[in-house]
Amino acid sequence: MNAVPLAPALAETRCPAHPEHPILGACKRCGTFFCEQDRHTLHGEDYCASCAERPELNYLEAFRLRYWGKRDTWAWLIGFSAIMRLISAPIFLRMPDGAGVLSGLVTLAGAVVCACFWLGKPFSRLGLCFLLVVELLVDAFTLGPNTLIRSAWPLLVSLAIYQDPRNRLFFQEHLPPETLQKLWHQYANNRVARLGFILGLFGLLFPPAAPVGLMCSIIGLRRVNPTANPPVGRKGQAIAGIVCGAAGLVLWTLLYFTLRY
């Protein structure tokens, strides 16, 4: 969407902050005039520099900063793996006849890589994948090729971690706007509706979850506002949560009275 149109007389007016540039439009929020140097476009709307920094307008940037350099679940799990590897490495190294020396050295190296991953060292993202490739080959050499399929699962998980956008924010990697938008939708967009949908589904198997899921879904549906900034979505999940929660209540109530009477 273009900037707020200007009258012909104002079109030749110079920007107060940058006299060498003409005014291009007015901020959609506060009405301040801006030039090309001041204009910031967010979600199809033009704003001045000060308004563009407000978290309620630039919600994707606020979301990025919230998780920038913050450890995610993967970081904590791999940090715990570093401790387990440190405990396991001496066991391999003390095996008789040096049978576990190779595995012990690889396990010890893995502890270092996992610790660096927990500390947020950039090289450890790719290092984790390389480590698991080495472990896969070592297992095939020491235990036989039958272990390849079993050992391949950790490697596949490491590749998924490498591509995980939330984990990339922990390592302070910049994400494309489209990826950041999807991540915001996953973590921040109407979490009550998402919780209600999950509890509604769970309520079909576990009776106490059904009324909680129904209540959360109703609250989530009332919060839906696509025109807000940031927009509040998940209308479909809220409706599905209401249906599942209500169905769970009806089914478990009928089952209760059927068994009782």
Secondary structure, DSSP 8 states (H G I E B T S, - for coil): -------HHHHT-B-SS-TTSB--EE-TTT--EE-TTT-EEETTEEE-HHHHTSTTTSHHHHHHHHHTT---HHHHHHHHHHHHHHHHHHHHHTSGGGTTHHHHHHHHHHHHHHHHHHHT-THHHHHHHHHHHHHHHHHHHHH-GGGHHHHHHHHHHHHHHHH-HHHHHHTT----HHHHHHHHHHHTS-HHHHHHHHHHHHHTTSTTHHHHHHHHHHHHHHH-BTTSSS-B--HHHHHHHHHHHHHHHHHHHHHHHHHH-
